[in-house]
């Protein structure tokens, strides 16, 4: 019973880590839109990208622990997956804000 409760807590922690990482990535792109209308402010993205990467990698370490046995494999898979996911989320948020900017001015 205690093991099941521990697995539920780990799953909830990974889920919350993914949600917060996604929200941080999306809102950093929104802040880029509201701060600068015509060019991307790189300081906002430089500040939010490492935190987004850390949140995603924390969640992926928890998830990959169930699929892999070796620690180095778990860390490499988690860092690779979080790198790709954080890039995709931040790229999506910036392009979404840029597209919205074009629709407003038309």
N, CA, C and O atoms as CSV, one atom per row, in Angstrom:
chain,resi,resn,atom,element,x,y,z
A,1,UNK,N,N,0.820,-1.195,0.000
A,1,UNK,CA,C,0.000,0.000,0.000
A,1,UNK,C,C,0.865,1.260,0.000
A,1,UNK,O,O,0.561,2.232,-0.692
A,2,UNK,N,N,1.937,1.234,0.776
A,2,UNK,CA,C,2.842,2.369,0.832
A,2,UNK,C,C,3.551,2.545,-0.506
A,2,UNK,O,O,3.778,3.678,-0.930
A,3,UNK,N,N,3.907,1.449,-1.182
A,3,UNK,CA,C,4.570,1.547,-2.477
A,3,UNK,C,C,3.652,2.161,-3.527
A,3,UNK,O,O,4.097,2.945,-4.366
A,4,UNK,N,N,2.387,1.808,-3.479
A,4,UNK,CA,C,1.428,2.373,-4.425
A,4,UNK,C,C,1.269,3.868,-4.178
A,4,UNK,O,O,1.191,4.647,-5.128
A,5,UNK,N,N,1.220,4.268,-2.930
A,5,UNK,CA,C,1.112,5.687,-2.607
A,5,UNK,C,C,2.348,6.450,-3.083
A,5,UNK,O,O,2.237,7.574,-3.575
A,6,UNK,N,N,3.508,5.847,-2.938
A,6,UNK,CA,C,4.740,6.476,-3.426
A,6,UNK,C,C,4.742,6.620,-4.940
A,6,UNK,O,O,5.210,7.633,-5.461
A,7,UNK,N,N,4.221,5.615,-5.664
A,7,UNK,CA,C,4.146,5.700,-7.115
A,7,UNK,C,C,3.155,6.779,-7.558
A,7,UNK,O,O,3.393,7.462,-8.554
A,8,UNK,N,N,2.064,6.936,-6.839
A,8,UNK,CA,C,1.085,7.972,-7.163
A,8,UNK,C,C,1.693,9.357,-6.942
A,8,UNK,O,O,1.477,10.263,-7.747
A,9,UNK,N,N,2.440,9.524,-5.872
A,9,UNK,CA,C,3.094,10.807,-5.602
A,9,UNK,C,C,4.131,11.116,-6.676
A,9,UNK,O,O,4.240,12.263,-7.110
A,10,UNK,N,N,4.890,10.122,-7.112
A,10,UNK,CA,C,5.875,10.330,-8.180
A,10,UNK,C,C,5.190,10.715,-9.488
A,10,UNK,O,O,5.659,11.607,-10.195
A,11,UNK,N,N,4.087,10.050,-9.810
A,11,UNK,CA,C,3.356,10.382,-11.035
A,11,UNK,C,C,2.790,11.794,-10.960
A,11,UNK,O,O,2.868,12.542,-11.934
A,12,UNK,N,N,2.227,12.165,-9.825
A,12,UNK,CA,C,1.675,13.516,-9.672
A,12,UNK,C,C,2.781,14.573,-9.752
A,12,UNK,O,O,2.574,15.641,-10.329
A,13,UNK,N,N,3.939,14.287,-9.184
A,13,UNK,CA,C,5.060,15.223,-9.243
A,13,UNK,C,C,5.543,15.411,-10.678
A,13,UNK,O,O,5.821,16.536,-11.094
A,14,UNK,N,N,5.643,14.332,-11.430
A,14,UNK,CA,C,6.056,14.441,-12.829
A,14,UNK,C,C,5.018,15.207,-13.640
A,14,UNK,O,O,5.377,16.023,-14.489
A,15,UNK,N,N,3.738,14.955,-13.389
A,15,UNK,CA,C,2.679,15.663,-14.108
A,15,UNK,C,C,2.719,17.160,-13.823
A,15,UNK,O,O,2.604,17.972,-14.742
A,16,UNK,N,N,2.880,17.527,-12.562
A,16,UNK,CA,C,2.956,18.944,-12.193
A,16,UNK,C,C,4.207,19.585,-12.790
A,16,UNK,O,O,4.170,20.746,-13.198
A,17,UNK,N,N,5.299,18.851,-12.845
A,17,UNK,CA,C,6.522,19.365,-13.453
A,17,UNK,C,C,6.311,19.662,-14.931
A,17,UNK,O,O,6.772,20.695,-15.419
A,18,UNK,N,N,5.625,18.784,-15.654
A,18,UNK,CA,C,5.344,19.021,-17.068
A,18,UNK,C,C,4.392,20.199,-17.262
A,18,UNK,O,O,4.567,20.994,-18.185
A,19,UNK,N,N,3.394,20.312,-16.404
A,19,UNK,CA,C,2.437,21.416,-16.531
A,19,UNK,C,C,3.120,22.749,-16.275
A,19,UNK,O,O,2.939,23.692,-17.046
A,20,UNK,N,N,3.905,22.843,-15.202
A,20,UNK,CA,C,4.580,24.103,-14.900
A,20,UNK,C,C,5.633,24.452,-15.950
A,20,UNK,O,O,5.791,25.623,-16.296
A,21,UNK,N,N,6.344,23.468,-16.455
A,21,UNK,CA,C,7.315,23.732,-17.515
A,21,UNK,C,C,6.652,24.249,-18.778
A,21,UNK,O,O,7.166,25.162,-19.425
A,22,UNK,N,N,5.512,23.669,-19.130
A,22,UNK,CA,C,4.788,24.122,-20.306
A,22,UNK,C,C,4.241,25.528,-20.113
A,22,UNK,O,O,4.347,26.364,-21.010
A,23,UNK,N,N,3.661,25.794,-18.953
A,23,UNK,CA,C,3.129,27.128,-18.695
A,23,UNK,C,C,4.229,28.184,-18.687
A,23,UNK,O,O,4.039,29.291,-19.191
A,24,UNK,N,N,5.366,27.841,-18.120
A,24,UNK,CA,C,6.482,28.781,-18.111
A,24,UNK,C,C,6.960,29.067,-19.527
A,24,UNK,O,O,7.241,30.217,-19.865
A,25,UNK,N,N,7.055,28.044,-20.348
A,25,UNK,CA,C,7.471,28.246,-21.730
A,25,UNK,C,C,6.471,29.054,-22.530
A,25,UNK,O,O,6.861,29.908,-23.326
A,26,UNK,N,N,5.184,28.797,-22.332
A,26,UNK,CA,C,4.168,29.536,-23.071
A,26,UNK,C,C,4.091,30.990,-22.632
A,26,UNK,O,O,3.960,31.882,-23.471
A,27,UNK,N,N,4.171,31.241,-21.338
A,27,UNK,CA,C,4.070,32.611,-20.864
A,27,UNK,C,C,5.321,33.423,-21.151
A,27,UNK,O,O,5.254,34.650,-21.222
A,28,UNK,N,N,6.463,32.763,-21.317
A,28,UNK,CA,C,7.654,33.526,-21.714
A,28,UNK,C,C,7.490,34.043,-23.131
A,28,UNK,O,O,7.924,35.155,-23.432
A,29,UNK,N,N,6.877,33.265,-24.005
A,29,UNK,CA,C,6.596,33.754,-25.348
A,29,UNK,C,C,5.570,34.857,-25.355
A,29,UNK,O,O,5.650,35.774,-26.172
A,30,UNK,N,N,4.605,34.787,-24.456
A,30,UNK,CA,C,3.616,35.850,-24.354
A,30,UNK,C,C,4.270,37.138,-23.853
A,30,UNK,O,O,3.929,38.225,-24.321
A,31,UNK,N,N,5.198,37.028,-22.915
A,31,UNK,CA,C,5.890,38.221,-22.425
A,31,UNK,C,C,6.735,38.839,-23.523
A,31,UNK,O,O,6.882,40.060,-23.588
A,32,UNK,N,N,7.289,38.004,-24.383
A,32,UNK,CA,C,8.041,38.541,-25.514
A,32,UNK,C,C,7.111,39.368,-26.381
A,32,UNK,O,O,7.505,40.427,-26.871
A,33,UNK,N,N,5.888,38.906,-26.580
A,33,UNK,CA,C,4.927,39.640,-27.410
A,33,UNK,C,C,4.541,40.969,-26.779
A,33,UNK,O,O,4.454,41.984,-27.469
A,34,UNK,N,N,4.310,40.968,-25.478
A,34,UNK,CA,C,3.855,42.197,-24.845
A,34,UNK,C,C,4.982,43.197,-24.608
A,34,UNK,O,O,4.731,44.402,-24.591
A,35,UNK,N,N,6.201,42.735,-24.427
A,35,UNK,CA,C,7.308,43.666,-24.183
A,35,UNK,C,C,7.807,44.305,-25.484
A,35,UNK,O,O,7.984,45.520,-25.562
A,36,UNK,N,N,8.025,43.488,-26.475
A,36,UNK,CA,C,8.558,43.983,-27.746
A,36,UNK,C,C,7.611,43.553,-28.852
A,36,UNK,O,O,7.319,42.367,-29.004
A,37,UNK,N,N,7.137,44.509,-29.613
A,37,UNK,CA,C,6.178,44.171,-30.649
A,37,UNK,C,C,6.849,43.686,-31.932
A,37,UNK,O,O,6.245,42.905,-32.666
A,38,UNK,N,N,8.067,44.116,-32.228
A,38,UNK,CA,C,8.641,43.815,-33.529
A,38,UNK,C,C,9.887,42.943,-33.494
A,38,UNK,O,O,10.356,42.512,-34.547
A,39,UNK,N,N,10.428,42.675,-32.335
A,39,UNK,CA,C,11.582,41.785,-32.292
A,39,UNK,C,C,11.560,41.027,-30.971
A,39,UNK,O,O,10.965,41.469,-29.988
A,40,UNK,N,N,12.207,39.904,-30.974
A,40,UNK,CA,C,12.199,39.033,-29.801
A,40,UNK,C,C,13.198,39.546,-28.780
A,40,UNK,O,O,14.356,39.803,-29.110
A,41,UNK,N,N,12.757,39.691,-27.561
A,41,UNK,CA,C,13.642,40.111,-26.491
A,41,UNK,C,C,14.341,38.865,-25.953
A,41,UNK,O,O,13.712,38.028,-25.305
A,42,UNK,N,N,15.628,38.742,-26.219
A,42,UNK,CA,C,16.341,37.522,-25.872
A,42,UNK,C,C,16.571,37.372,-24.380
A,42,UNK,O,O,16.792,36.253,-23.917
A,43,UNK,N,N,16.529,38.445,-23.607
A,43,UNK,CA,C,16.731,38.321,-22.166
A,43,UNK,C,C,15.590,37.550,-21.515
A,43,UNK,O,O,15.817,36.797,-20.568
A,44,UNK,N,N,14.383,37.725,-22.001
A,44,UNK,CA,C,13.240,36.993,-21.454
A,44,UNK,C,C,13.400,35.512,-21.735
A,44,UNK,O,O,13.171,34.683,-20.854
A,45,UNK,N,N,13.791,35.171,-22.958
A,45,UNK,CA,C,13.953,33.760,-23.301
A,45,UNK,C,C,15.156,33.139,-22.611
A,45,UNK,O,O,15.115,31.966,-22.238
A,46,UNK,N,N,16.236,33.912,-22.434
A,46,UNK,CA,C,17.402,33.379,-21.734
A,46,UNK,C,C,17.110,33.128,-20.264
A,46,UNK,O,O,17.709,32.238,-19.659
A,47,UNK,N,N,16.210,33.887,-19.686
A,47,UNK,CA,C,15.860,33.685,-18.285
A,47,UNK,C,C,14.893,32.548,-18.063
A,47,UNK,O,O,14.954,31.878,-17.033
A,48,UNK,N,N,13.989,32.313,-19.019
A,48,UNK,CA,C,12.961,31.295,-18.805
A,48,UNK,C,C,13.344,29.931,-19.359
A,48,UNK,O,O,12.848,28.913,-18.875
A,49,UNK,N,N,14.216,29.888,-20.365
A,49,UNK,CA,C,14.560,28.604,-20.968
A,49,UNK,C,C,15.261,27.640,-20.009
A,49,UNK,O,O,14.889,26.467,-19.981
A,50,UNK,N,N,16.252,28.064,-19.221
A,50,UNK,CA,C,16.879,27.102,-18.302
A,50,UNK,C,C,15.923,26.555,-17.250
A,50,UNK,O,O,16.004,25.381,-16.889
A,51,UNK,N,N,15.025,27.391,-16.758
A,51,UNK,CA,C,14.062,26.905,-15.772
A,51,UNK,C,C,13.067,25.945,-16.404
A,51,UNK,O,O,12.695,24.944,-15.792
A,52,UNK,N,N,12.641,26.238,-17.606
A,52,UNK,CA,C,11.749,25.335,-18.335
A,52,UNK,C,C,12.447,23.997,-18.592
A,52,UNK,O,O,11.840,22.937,-18.438
A,53,UNK,N,N,13.711,24.051,-18.980
A,53,UNK,CA,C,14.497,22.835,-19.204
A,53,UNK,C,C,14.643,22.029,-17.916
A,53,UNK,O,O,14.539,20.802,-17.938
A,54,UNK,N,N,14.880,22.704,-16.804
A,54,UNK,CA,C,15.046,22.008,-15.523
A,54,UNK,C,C,13.743,21.337,-15.074
A,54,UNK,O,O,13.766,20.216,-14.566
A,55,UNK,N,N,12.626,22.009,-15.256
A,55,UNK,CA,C,11.346,21.411,-14.874
A,55,UNK,C,C,11.021,20.198,-15.733
A,55,UNK,O,O,10.565,19.177,-15.218
A,56,UNK,N,N,11.250,20.300,-17.023
A,56,UNK,CA,C,10.999,19.156,-17.897
A,56,UNK,C,C,11.943,17.997,-17.594
A,56,UNK,O,O,11.522,16.840,-17.595
A,57,UNK,N,N,13.203,18.295,-17.337
A,57,UNK,CA,C,14.143,17.209,-17.066
A,57,UNK,C,C,13.826,16.513,-15.747
A,57,UNK,O,O,14.022,15.303,-15.629
A,58,UNK,N,N,13.342,17.255,-14.755
A,58,UNK,CA,C,12.921,16.635,-13.500
A,58,UNK,C,C,11.774,15.656,-13.739
A,58,UNK,O,O,11.778,14.547,-13.205
A,59,UNK,N,N,10.806,16.063,-14.531
A,59,UNK,CA,C,9.689,15.169,-14.848
A,59,UNK,C,C,10.123,13.970,-15.671
A,59,UNK,O,O,9.648,12.857,-15.445
A,60,UNK,N,N,11.023,14.184,-16.628
A,60,UNK,CA,C,11.481,13.067,-17.455
A,60,UNK,C,C,12.358,12.097,-16.678
A,60,UNK,O,O,12.370,10.904,-16.983
A,61,UNK,N,N,13.090,12.576,-15.686
A,61,UNK,CA,C,13.872,11.647,-14.853
A,61,UNK,C,C,12.928,10.713,-14.107
A,61,UNK,O,O,13.191,9.515,-14.004
A,62,UNK,N,N,11.841,11.250,-13.592
A,62,UNK,CA,C,10.866,10.418,-12.875
A,62,UNK,C,C,10.230,9.409,-13.820
A,62,UNK,O,O,10.090,8.238,-13.468
A,63,UNK,N,N,9.844,9.844,-15.012
A,63,UNK,CA,C,9.187,8.952,-15.967
A,63,UNK,C,C,10.166,7.906,-16.511
A,63,UNK,O,O,9.817,6.729,-16.604
A,64,UNK,N,N,11.377,8.318,-16.869
A,64,UNK,CA,C,12.342,7.385,-17.449
A,64,UNK,C,C,12.873,6.379,-16.442
A,64,UNK,O,O,13.466,5.372,-16.829
A,65,UNK,N,N,12.673,6.633,-15.173
A,65,UNK,CA,C,13.095,5.681,-14.149
A,65,UNK,C,C,12.349,4.354,-14.290
A,65,UNK,O,O,12.855,3.305,-13.891
A,66,UNK,N,N,11.144,4.408,-14.860
A,66,UNK,CA,C,10.357,3.185,-15.041
A,66,UNK,C,C,10.756,2.416,-16.290
A,66,UNK,O,O,10.462,1.224,-16.386
A,67,UNK,N,N,11.414,3.053,-17.246
A,67,UNK,CA,C,11.754,2.405,-18.503
A,67,UNK,C,C,13.189,1.910,-18.567
A,67,UNK,O,O,13.467,0.908,-19.226
A,68,UNK,N,N,14.098,2.592,-17.896
A,68,UNK,CA,C,15.515,2.251,-17.968
A,68,UNK,C,C,16.043,1.888,-16.588
A,68,UNK,O,O,15.498,2.313,-15.569
A,69,UNK,N,N,17.104,1.100,-16.568
A,69,UNK,CA,C,17.668,0.645,-15.290
A,69,UNK,C,C,18.941,1.386,-14.901
A,69,UNK,O,O,19.182,1.610,-13.715
A,70,UNK,N,N,19.754,1.766,-15.871
A,70,UNK,CA,C,21.023,2.415,-15.569
A,70,UNK,C,C,20.823,3.918,-15.365
A,70,UNK,O,O,20.015,4.543,-16.053
A,71,UNK,N,N,21.550,4.481,-14.435
A,71,UNK,CA,C,21.380,5.903,-14.110
A,71,UNK,C,C,21.817,6.822,-15.245
A,71,UNK,O,O,21.169,7.838,-15.500
A,72,UNK,N,N,22.900,6.481,-15.926
A,72,UNK,CA,C,23.379,7.331,-17.005
A,72,UNK,C,C,22.397,7.328,-18.172
A,72,UNK,O,O,22.215,8.352,-18.830
A,73,UNK,N,N,21.772,6.201,-18.429
A,73,UNK,CA,C,20.763,6.121,-19.486
A,73,UNK,C,C,19.542,6.949,-19.128
A,73,UNK,O,O,18.970,7.622,-19.985
A,74,UNK,N,N,19.144,6.902,-17.870
A,74,UNK,CA,C,18.002,7.696,-17.412
A,74,UNK,C,C,18.292,9.183,-17.591
A,74,UNK,O,O,17.450,9.923,-18.098
A,75,UNK,N,N,19.477,9.622,-17.179
A,75,UNK,CA,C,19.818,11.041,-17.279
A,75,UNK,C,C,19.967,11.505,-18.727
A,75,UNK,O,O,19.497,12.587,-19.077
A,76,UNK,N,N,20.610,10.708,-19.565
A,76,UNK,CA,C,20.771,11.096,-20.963
A,76,UNK,C,C,19.433,11.165,-21.683
A,76,UNK,O,O,19.185,12.097,-22.449
A,77,UNK,N,N,18.577,10.189,-21.443
A,77,UNK,CA,C,17.260,10.206,-22.082
A,77,UNK,C,C,16.420,11.375,-21.570
A,77,UNK,O,O,15.695,12.002,-22.343
A,78,UNK,N,N,16.513,11.670,-20.279
A,78,UNK,CA,C,15.738,12.773,-19.713
A,78,UNK,C,C,16.225,14.116,-20.229
A,78,UNK,O,O,15.412,14.974,-20.573
A,79,UNK,N,N,17.529,14.314,-20.290
A,79,UNK,CA,C,18.052,15.583,-20.773
A,79,UNK,C,C,17.783,15.783,-22.265
A,79,UNK,O,O,17.476,16.892,-22.701
A,80,UNK,N,N,17.898,14.717,-23.037
A,80,UNK,CA,C,17.581,14.819,-24.460
A,80,UNK,C,C,16.117,15.134,-24.711
A,80,UNK,O,O,15.791,15.986,-25.537
A,81,UNK,N,N,15.246,14.452,-24.006
A,81,UNK,CA,C,13.810,14.685,-24.175
A,81,UNK,C,C,13.413,16.071,-23.701
A,81,UNK,O,O,12.602,16.737,-24.345
A,82,UNK,N,N,13.972,16.513,-22.583
A,82,UNK,CA,C,13.609,17.839,-22.078
A,82,UNK,C,C,14.176,18.945,-22.957
A,82,UNK,O,O,13.565,20.008,-23.074
A,83,UNK,N,N,15.322,18.721,-23.572
A,83,UNK,CA,C,15.880,19.697,-24.497
A,83,UNK,C,C,14.947,19.889,-25.697
A,83,UNK,O,O,14.652,21.018,-26.088
A,84,UNK,N,N,14.494,18.791,-26.266
A,84,UNK,CA,C,13.606,18.868,-27.421
A,84,UNK,C,C,12.262,19.479,-27.042
A,84,UNK,O,O,11.742,20.324,-27.771
A,85,UNK,N,N,11.699,19.069,-25.922
A,85,UNK,CA,C,10.383,19.556,-25.527
A,85,UNK,C,C,10.414,21.032,-25.151
A,85,UNK,O,O,9.507,21.778,-25.520
A,86,UNK,N,N,11.431,21.464,-24.432
A,86,UNK,CA,C,11.491,22.881,-24.063
A,86,UNK,C,C,11.715,23.769,-25.288
A,86,UNK,O,O,11.157,24.864,-25.366
A,87,UNK,N,N,12.519,23.314,-26.238
A,87,UNK,CA,C,12.688,24.073,-27.477
A,87,UNK,C,C,11.374,24.171,-28.246
A,87,UNK,O,O,11.037,25.228,-28.778
A,88,UNK,N,N,10.636,23.067,-28.303
A,88,UNK,CA,C,9.376,23.060,-29.048
A,88,UNK,C,C,8.341,23.969,-28.402
A,88,UNK,O,O,7.638,24.696,-29.103
A,89,UNK,N,N,8.235,23.940,-27.079
A,89,UNK,CA,C,7.241,24.763,-26.390
A,89,UNK,C,C,7.562,26.242,-26.539
A,89,UNK,O,O,6.670,27.040,-26.827
A,90,UNK,N,N,8.803,26.617,-26.349
A,90,UNK,CA,C,9.167,28.031,-26.448
A,90,UNK,C,C,9.072,28.508,-27.899
A,90,UNK,O,O,8.644,29.636,-28.142
A,91,UNK,N,N,9.458,27.679,-28.859
A,91,UNK,CA,C,9.325,28.056,-30.263
A,91,UNK,C,C,7.852,28.242,-30.628
A,91,UNK,O,O,7.507,29.179,-31.347
A,92,UNK,N,N,6.994,27.366,-30.142
A,92,UNK,CA,C,5.570,27.487,-30.418
A,92,UNK,C,C,4.999,28.763,-29.817
A,92,UNK,O,O,4.196,29.446,-30.453
A,93,UNK,N,N,5.405,29.085,-28.602
A,93,UNK,CA,C,4.842,30.283,-27.968
A,93,UNK,C,C,5.294,31.559,-28.656
A,93,UNK,O,O,4.515,32.506,-28.770
A,94,UNK,N,N,6.531,31.603,-29.115
A,94,UNK,CA,C,7.022,32.800,-29.802
A,94,UNK,C,C,6.368,32.931,-31.173
A,94,UNK,O,O,5.972,34.032,-31.555
A,95,UNK,N,N,6.246,31.846,-31.917
A,95,UNK,CA,C,5.604,31.941,-33.231
A,95,UNK,C,C,4.127,32.229,-33.095
A,95,UNK,O,O,3.554,32.905,-33.950
A,96,UNK,N,N,3.497,31.739,-32.050
A,96,UNK,CA,C,2.084,32.040,-31.829
A,96,UNK,C,C,1.904,33.526,-31.543
A,96,UNK,O,O,0.972,34.148,-32.053
A,97,UNK,N,N,2.778,34.093,-30.741
A,97,UNK,CA,C,2.664,35.522,-30.445
A,97,UNK,C,C,2.984,36.366,-31.674
A,97,UNK,O,O,2.374,37.417,-31.869
A,98,UNK,N,N,3.928,35.927,-32.506
A,98,UNK,CA,C,4.229,36.665,-33.733
A,98,UNK,C,C,3.071,36.591,-34.721
A,98,UNK,O,O,2.788,37.571,-35.410
A,99,UNK,N,N,2.399,35.444,-34.801
A,99,UNK,CA,C,1.251,35.320,-35.691
A,99,UNK,C,C,0.098,36.187,-35.203
A,99,UNK,O,O,-0.625,36.773,-36.009
A,100,UNK,N,N,-0.072,36.269,-33.908
A,100,UNK,CA,C,-1.138,37.097,-33.363
A,100,UNK,C,C,-0.855,38.570,-33.647
A,100,UNK,O,O,-1.773,39.355,-33.889
A,101,UNK,N,N,0.405,38.927,-33.617
A,101,UNK,CA,C,0.773,40.316,-33.912
A,101,UNK,C,C,0.400,40.673,-35.351
A,101,UNK,O,O,-0.073,41.781,-35.605
A,102,UNK,N,N,0.604,39.758,-36.289
A,102,UNK,CA,C,0.252,40.029,-37.684
A,102,UNK,C,C,-1.246,40.129,-37.884
A,102,UNK,O,O,-1.702,40.906,-38.722
A,103,UNK,N,N,-2.020,39.365,-37.139
A,103,UNK,CA,C,-3.469,39.412,-37.283
A,103,UNK,C,C,-4.060,40.686,-36.703
A,103,UNK,O,O,-5.091,41.167,-37.175
A,104,UNK,N,N,-3.417,41.231,-35.691
A,104,UNK,CA,C,-3.936,42.454,-35.078
A,104,UNK,C,C,-3.775,43.631,-36.026
A,104,UNK,O,O,-4.666,44.474,-36.124
A,105,UNK,N,N,-2.659,43.696,-36.717
A,105,UNK,CA,C,-2.378,44.843,-37.571
A,105,UNK,C,C,-3.053,44.761,-38.930
A,105,UNK,O,O,-3.054,45.745,-39.668
A,106,UNK,N,N,-3.630,43.612,-39.284
A,106,UNK,CA,C,-4.274,43.491,-40.602
A,106,UNK,C,C,-5.624,44.054,-40.642
A,106,UNK,O,O,-6.276,44.019,-41.685
